[in-house]
Amino acid sequence: MTISLTPLALLLAFVLGTLASIAGGAIGGMIVGGKILGNELAAMLGGFYGPLAGVAGTMIGLLVLAIIG
């Protein structure tokens, strides 16, 4: 079974991956630095720095799927 990767599907996957990385960064920031920095600042910093790796990973994953799919 093959699924064609349309531009709309790629955009949707990229947006969902970016939103998940923002949420994961915020939660991770609160867990790691919540006691020292305060939950709000730690979540803001995590939400800012989380997509740095999340967007790159999403782009690499979509590129691999486009090549092998």
LODO-23909 format. One record per atom (N, C-alpha, C, CB): residue in one letter; y, x, z. Coordinates in pm, whole numbers. Atoms other than C-alpha are relative to their C-alpha. Glycine has a CB too. Example, Ala and Ser with C-alpha at 12.3 -4.5 7.8 and 13.67 -1.06 7.14 Angstrom:
BEGIN
+------+--------+--------+--------+
! rest !      y !      x !      z !
+------+--------+--------+--------+
!    A !   -119 !     89 !      0 !
!    A !   -450 !   1230 !    780 !
!    A !    120 !     90 !      0 !
!    A !      3 !    -99 !    125 !
!    S !   -119 !    -82 !     -6 !
!    S !   -106 !   1367 !    714 !
!    S !    109 !    -77 !     73 !
!    S !     46 !     41 !   -142 !
+------+--------+--------+--------+
//
This chain:
BEGIN
+------+--------+--------+--------+
! rest !      y !      x !      z !
+------+--------+--------+--------+
!    M !   -118 !     84 !      0 !
!    M !      0 !      0 !      0 !
!    M !    123 !     89 !      0 !
!    M !      0 !    -96 !    121 !
!    T !   -123 !    -78 !      6 !
!    T !    334 !    144 !   -100 !
!    T !    119 !    -90 !     24 !
!    T !     12 !     72 !   -135 !
!    I !   -126 !     71 !    -26 !
!    I !    675 !     37 !     15 !
!    I !    110 !     78 !    -69 !
!    I !     28 !    -16 !    155 !
!    S !   -107 !    -70 !     70 !
!    S !    964 !    118 !   -211 !
!    S !    121 !     14 !     93 !
!    S !     39 !    -75 !   -132 !
!    L !   -117 !    -26 !    -83 !
!    L !   1262 !    274 !    -39 !
!    L !    125 !    -30 !    -81 !
!    L !      1 !    147 !     51 !
!    T !   -122 !     39 !     68 !
!    T !   1560 !     86 !   -171 !
!    T !    119 !     60 !     73 !
!    T !     12 !   -155 !    -10 !
!    P !   -120 !    -51 !    -70 !
!    P !   1912 !    206 !    -92 !
!    P !     36 !    -82 !    124 !
!    P !    119 !      2 !    -95 !
!    L !    -29 !     84 !   -116 !
!    L !   1954 !    -90 !    141 !
!    L !    -94 !     32 !    116 !
!    L !    -12 !   -148 !    -36 !
!    A !     96 !    -35 !   -104 !
!    A !   1636 !      2 !    332 !
!    A !     33 !    136 !     61 !
!    A !   -143 !      0 !    -56 !
!    L !    -40 !   -131 !    -51 !
!    L !   1751 !    364 !    360 !
!    L !    122 !    -11 !     90 !
!    L !     28 !     96 !   -115 !
!    L !   -120 !     18 !    -81 !
!    L !   2091 !    255 !    489 !
!    L !    -32 !    -68 !    133 !
!    L !    104 !    -82 !    -76 !
!    L !     39 !     70 !   -122 !
!    L !   1934 !     16 !    740 !
!    L !    -74 !     95 !     95 !
!    L !    -89 !   -120 !    -33 !
!    A !     73 !    -95 !    -83 !
!    A !   1697 !    287 !    865 !
!    A !     94 !    103 !     60 !
!    A !   -109 !     69 !    -81 !
!    F !    -97 !    -97 !    -51 !
!    F !   1986 !    533 !    897 !
!    F !     86 !    -60 !    111 !
!    F !     88 !     51 !   -114 !
!    V !    -84 !     65 !   -102 !
!    V !   2203 !    286 !   1090 !
!    V !    -80 !    -25 !    127 !
!    V !     57 !   -133 !    -53 !
!    L !     82 !     24 !   -119 !
!    L !   1918 !    189 !   1323 !
!    L !    -34 !    130 !     72 !
!    L !   -128 !    -74 !    -38 !
!    G !     27 !   -130 !    -62 !
!    G !   1830 !    555 !   1382 !
!    G !    122 !     54 !     73 !
!    G !    -46 !     99 !   -104 !
!    T !   -122 !    -46 !    -64 !
!    T !   2192 !    636 !   1460 !
!    T !     28 !    -79 !    129 !
!    T !    118 !    -13 !    -96 !
!    L !    -21 !     81 !   -120 !
!    L !   2224 !    345 !   1703 !
!    L !   -100 !     34 !    110 !
!    L !    -10 !   -149 !    -35 !
!    A !    100 !    -38 !   -100 !
!    A !   1900 !    443 !   1875 !
!    A !     33 !    135 !     61 !
!    A !   -139 !      4 !    -64 !
!    S !    -35 !   -131 !    -56 !
!    S !   2020 !    801 !   1914 !
!    S !    121 !     -9 !     93 !
!    S !     29 !    101 !   -112 !
!    I !   -114 !     21 !    -90 !
!    I !   2349 !    682 !   2066 !
!    I !    -48 !    -59 !    133 !
!    I !    105 !    -92 !    -65 !
!    A !     51 !     62 !   -123 !
!    A !   2165 !    459 !   2313 !
!    A !    -86 !     98 !     79 !
!    A !    -81 !   -125 !    -34 !
!    G !     83 !    -98 !    -69 !
!    G !   1911 !    730 !   2394 !
!    G !     81 !    110 !     63 !
!    G !   -100 !     60 !    -96 !
!    G !    -88 !   -102 !    -57 !
!    G !   2185 !    986 !   2446 !
!    G !     73 !    -50 !    123 !
!    G !    100 !     47 !   -103 !
!    A !    -70 !     57 !   -115 !
!    A !   2373 !    754 !   2681 !
!    A !    -93 !    -14 !    120 !
!    A !     61 !   -136 !    -37 !
!    I !     96 !     16 !   -110 !
!    I !   2063 !    677 !   2886 !
!    I !    -40 !    138 !     54 !
!    I !   -125 !    -77 !    -47 !
!    G !     35 !   -136 !    -44 !
!    G !   1962 !   1044 !   2893 !
!    G !    113 !     67 !     76 !
!    G !    -38 !     84 !   -118 !
!    G !   -115 !    -56 !    -72 !
!    G !   2312 !   1143 !   2998 !
!    G !     13 !    -56 !    140 !
!    G !    127 !    -27 !    -77 !
!    M !     -8 !     60 !   -134 !
!    M !   2307 !    899 !   3287 !
!    M !   -112 !     53 !     90 !
!    M !     -8 !   -153 !     -9 !
!    I !    111 !    -51 !    -81 !
!    I !   1968 !   1025 !   3402 !
!    I !     25 !    144 !     42 !
!    I !   -133 !     -9 !    -78 !
!    V !    -16 !   -143 !    -29 !
!    V !   2055 !   1393 !   3377 !
!    V !    125 !     28 !     81 !
!    V !      4 !     79 !   -130 !
!    G !   -125 !    -39 !    -65 !
!    G !   2418 !   1404 !   3484 !
!    G !     70 !   -111 !     75 !
!    G !     92 !     53 !    -99 !
!    G !    -64 !    114 !    -64 !
!    G !   2483 !   1067 !   3647 !
!    G !     49 !     27 !    141 !
!    G !    -93 !   -113 !      3 !
!    K !    -39 !    -25 !   -139 !
!    K !   2496 !   1195 !   4005 !
!    K !    119 !     94 !      9 !
!    K !   -117 !     57 !     79 !
!    I !   -105 !   -101 !     -8 !
!    I !   2725 !   1488 !   3935 !
!    I !    128 !    -47 !    -67 !
!    I !    -47 !    130 !    -65 !
!    L !   -118 !     38 !     76 !
!    L !   2960 !   1351 !   3670 !
!    L !     41 !   -146 !     20 !
!    L !    -23 !     25 !   -145 !
!    G !    -23 !    144 !     -4 !
!    G !   2935 !    981 !   3744 !
!    G !    -67 !    -62 !   -121 !
!    G !    153 !    -35 !      4 !
!    N !     77 !     62 !    107 !
!    N !   2738 !    738 !   3533 !
!    N !     81 !    -28 !   -125 !
!    N !    -60 !   -129 !     49 !
!    E !    -80 !     35 !    117 !
!    E !   3026 !    635 !   3307 !
!    E !     28 !    123 !    -87 !
!    E !    131 !    -64 !     43 !
!    L !    -31 !   -121 !     75 !
!    L !   3128 !    988 !   3206 !
!    L !   -126 !     59 !    -61 !
!    L !     70 !    103 !     90 !
!    A !    125 !    -54 !     51 !
!    A !   2768 !   1102 !   3169 !
!    A !    -52 !    -82 !   -117 !
!    A !   -106 !      5 !    111 !
!    A !     44 !     85 !    111 !
!    A !   2686 !    802 !   2949 !
!    A !     89 !     20 !   -122 !
!    A !      1 !   -147 !     42 !
!    M !    -90 !    -22 !    112 !
!    M !   2995 !    861 !   2736 !
!    M !    -29 !    132 !    -69 !
!    M !    146 !     -3 !     48 !
!    L !     32 !   -130 !     58 !
!    L !   2912 !   1228 !   2687 !
!    L !   -136 !     -3 !    -69 !
!    L !      2 !    109 !    107 !
!    G !    132 !     11 !     62 !
!    G !   2547 !   1149 !   2616 !
!    G !      4 !    -81 !   -128 !
!    G !    -98 !    -63 !     97 !
!    G !    -15 !     80 !    121 !
!    G !   2646 !    882 !   2367 !
!    G !     73 !     75 !   -110 !
!    G !     74 !   -126 !     31 !
!    F !    -71 !    -80 !    100 !
!    F !   2872 !   1134 !   2196 !
!    F !    -88 !    112 !    -55 !
!    F !    126 !     60 !     62 !
!    Y !     80 !   -114 !     44 !
!    Y !   2630 !   1426 !   2185 !
!    Y !   -141 !    -39 !    -43 !
!    Y !     -8 !    101 !    110 !
!    G !    133 !     43 !     41 !
!    G !   2308 !   1227 !   2134 !
!    G !    -19 !     -7 !   -150 !
!    G !    -29 !   -134 !     59 !
!    P !     16 !      8 !    146 !
!    P !   2369 !   1158 !   1764 !
!    P !      2 !    134 !    -72 !
!    P !    106 !    -87 !    -56 !
!    L !      1 !   -130 !     69 !
!    L !   2411 !   1528 !   1689 !
!    L !   -140 !     35 !    -49 !
!    L !     52 !    111 !     94 !
!    A !    137 !    -26 !     42 !
!    A !   2036 !   1570 !   1681 !
!    A !    -64 !   -124 !    -63 !
!    A !    -84 !     46 !    119 !
!    G !     60 !    123 !     50 !
!    G !   1951 !   1206 !   1613 !
!    G !     29 !    -25 !   -147 !
!    G !     47 !   -115 !     80 !
!    V !    -35 !     21 !    141 !
!    V !   2138 !   1183 !   1283 !
!    V !    -71 !    101 !    -88 !
!    V !    152 !      9 !    -20 !
!    A !     70 !   -102 !     79 !
!    A !   1992 !   1510 !   1159 !
!    A !   -148 !    -33 !    -11 !
!    A !     20 !    139 !     63 !
!    G !    141 !     37 !      2 !
!    G !   1641 !   1400 !   1255 !
!    G !    -27 !   -122 !    -87 !
!    G !    -50 !    -25 !    140 !
!    T !     15 !    118 !     84 !
!    T !   1689 !   1063 !   1089 !
!    T !     11 !     35 !   -148 !
!    T !    105 !   -106 !     36 !
!    M !    -16 !    -40 !    140 !
!    M !   1812 !   1223 !    768 !
!    M !   -121 !     79 !    -50 !
!    M !    128 !     84 !    -17 !
!    I !    118 !    -77 !     40 !
!    I !   1521 !   1469 !    760 !
!    I !   -120 !    -93 !    -16 !
!    I !    -31 !    111 !    105 !
!    G !    111 !     94 !     10 !
!    G !   1273 !   1188 !    826 !
!    G !     10 !    -88 !   -123 !
!    G !     -5 !    -87 !    123 !
!    L !    -16 !     82 !    120 !
!    L !   1418 !    971 !    549 !
!    L !    -22 !     82 !   -125 !
!    L !    139 !    -65 !     -2 !
!    L !     24 !    -87 !    115 !
!    L !   1415 !   1266 !    311 !
!    L !   -150 !     23 !    -22 !
!    L !     73 !    134 !     18 !
!    V !    145 !    -20 !     10 !
!    V !   1049 !   1333 !    387 !
!    V !    -69 !   -127 !    -51 !
!    V !    -60 !     42 !    137 !
!    L !     58 !    125 !     48 !
!    L !    965 !    965 !    340 !
!    L !     29 !    -24 !   -147 !
!    L !     51 !   -116 !     83 !
!    A !    -34 !     18 !    142 !
!    A !   1147 !    961 !      7 !
!    A !    -84 !     92 !    -88 !
!    A !    149 !     27 !    -24 !
!    I !     79 !    -94 !     79 !
!    I !    953 !   1266 !   -110 !
!    I !   -146 !    -42 !     -7 !
!    I !     12 !    142 !     58 !
!    I !    143 !     32 !      0 !
!    I !    604 !   1157 !     -3 !
!    I !    -28 !   -146 !    -33 !
!    I !    -60 !     33 !    133 !
!    G !     21 !    144 !     25 !
!    G !    657 !    783 !    -51 !
!    G !     14 !    -28 !   -142 !
!    G !     96 !    -85 !     78 !
+------+--------+--------+--------+
//
